[in-house]
Amino acid sequence: MDKTERLFAVMDALRRHRRPVTAAALAEEQGVSLRTLYRDVRTLIGLGAPIVGEAGVGYMLKPGFFLPPLMFTAEELEALVLGSRWVEAQPDAGLAGAARNALAKIATASPEDLRDRMNDTGLWPILMRGGAAPLPVLGLVRRAIREEKALLLVYADEKGQPSQREIWPVQLAFHEGKQLVAAWCCLRQAFRHFRVDRITAASATEARYGRPRSVLAREWREEWERLYPD
């Protein structure tokens, strides 16, 4: 790639990292030498990019920095369209609408109108099911995750026996045709996985999680890796 493309690639890499990333890691990711990476960072700083850090410590973009709209490569555009179309097909009306709106904003915010290209990428997700009815509980789960507030559920086991649960949702997984909530179950005092199709009732609460979701997510991931090492 030429120098301009390389500079944009460095900026994109820095935007993906929330914490300082070393020059060595950046150089390896970009496929360039350390000397070239240091020179590119100096060039970007000279052009006004708000990069903080130094050699031997790491670099990062200052919080709140907004990179003006850029041209998308063909593969970047294909990835955005394919991912958004998959989200649109899920039984989560809120996310489906957000996906459509996000694509529209990307198309019109770019220096060139991308709507025609987006409509003709030739990529569509194949979903092995018919059109599923919207599931409002998915919006409740996503809101609980964002706000770190407990949900009250009525949940049926495999025999159809209901139980009331207070949970702290940690992750929401979208499998083909079904959704799964990973959460801390206050009744069992342990992580549990709840199939959305077995949730017969759900309501939001104002009760905060007992621990930050970031901590819960780490603990859940460690337990998952311990139980399923492969």
Disulfide bonds with the S-S distance in Angstrom:
none
